[in-house]
Amino acid sequence: MNSEEGAGYTAPITKAEVPDDVQDAIRTLIRWAGDDPEREGLLDTPKRVARAWKEYCQGYEEDPSQHLSRVFEEVGGYDEIVLLKDIPFQSHCEHHMAPIIGKAAIAYLPTDHVVGISKLARVLHGYARRLQIQERLTAEVAQAIWDGLKPRGVAVVIEASHACMTARGVRTPGVNMVTSKLMGCFLDDARSRKEVLALMGYS
């Protein structure tokens, strides 16, 4: 696999024309923040910001569940937990449009088929590249895997830092938020739940 085709790879946004009203909105924000959008260093900022946000929000242009459509049934009799952990991601909170930066652990207990592991990361990134709250992101990833793979269990744990808290407001750096969504046997069976959380490092 080409390095550009890895789990976190996303095709770059082309330098398409940015509509005038979008640029004007960004100039208004710059002016309101206290700077002059006409000074040299800020002349091209509206276009740069607009293109950056188009890239940050690429997830709106895809259905993340489509990554789970191709499965493999030749698993050699394997029927234990499949876990991908420490998946880095970046999102933006829908309340302040500030960065959410963290990592996720995604696990499922297959029935008679599995999916390529990079697809789990692609599902995460598809939902993360939207305006989000961490709770919904966690639930969306878990539900997509539950619906797409029909496994016996799904577990998703996300740990992230929120710039809306660390860089503004209470300004408390070094604080991480942890959310989890358990479905199927990982929710209903205490032993399975303990096992998967231990494998994720949350025992």
GIDA-V642310 format. One record per helix or strand of 3 or more residues. SS is the DSSP state (~ for helix, > for strand). FROM is the first residue (numbers start at 1). LEN is the number of residues. If there is no record, write none. Layout:
# GIDA-V642310
ss=SS from=FROM len=LEN
ss=SS from=FROM len=LEN
This chain:
# GIDA-V642310
ss=~ from=3 len=3
ss=~ from=20 len=14
ss=~ from=40 len=3
ss=~ from=45 len=12
ss=~ from=58 len=4
ss=~ from=64 len=5
ss=> from=81 len=13
ss=> from=99 len=11
ss=~ from=117 len=12
ss=~ from=134 len=16
ss=> from=153 len=10
ss=~ from=163 len=4
ss=> from=177 len=8
ss=~ from=185 len=4
ss=~ from=190 len=11
